């Protein structure tokens, strides 16, 4: 299954159509940072601190994002066996609040509703903090321009639940790629999660300021 790229979030919210992750790929797709000729390097990494200039940019960006938001999220999960994954897509209506920390961490807390259930999700939109029960994450920050930022986190986890049964009860390397774009009062978020270098989930958010 492949998805269409982002369109303008305001148009998405005004229409009855669904939203989809930008640059979406198939389940089990290799991470863009995985070097197939030297795969060991993907699992052997150290802390990459954020410098003071990047941290100040994060603080400024976080202040622009802070507030209440509403819109839609489409979530795709890869389930089943690693070698024969199945894709499950769910679309949510979202009410969210974004807060910025003094060190540049950006936290999104959302109430997500479908026809069948309501759930709460907390997402850290920067590598300064991590919402996982993991070792200290490493991360990188890239500002494409004043309105667009890309975060990359990579860390090791042990135990815990995963959709892929073959990956449970083992030490895993998790990588999260998050792209955030803010244009006026429209916010789009695209997130992809890789485990041991292969895609296990992705989601897209299209939000407008309340």
MOLIN-V922796 format. One record per helix or strand of 2 or more residues. SS is the DSSP state (alpha for helix, beta for strand). FROM is the first residue (numbers start at 1). LEN is the number of residues. If there is no record, write none. Layout:
SS;FROM;LEN  SS;FROM;LEN
//
This chain:
alpha;9;6  alpha;40;4  alpha;52;14  beta;67;15  beta;84;17  beta;106;8  beta;118;7  beta;138;8  beta;148;11  alpha;165;3  beta;171;13  beta;186;10  beta;198;12
//
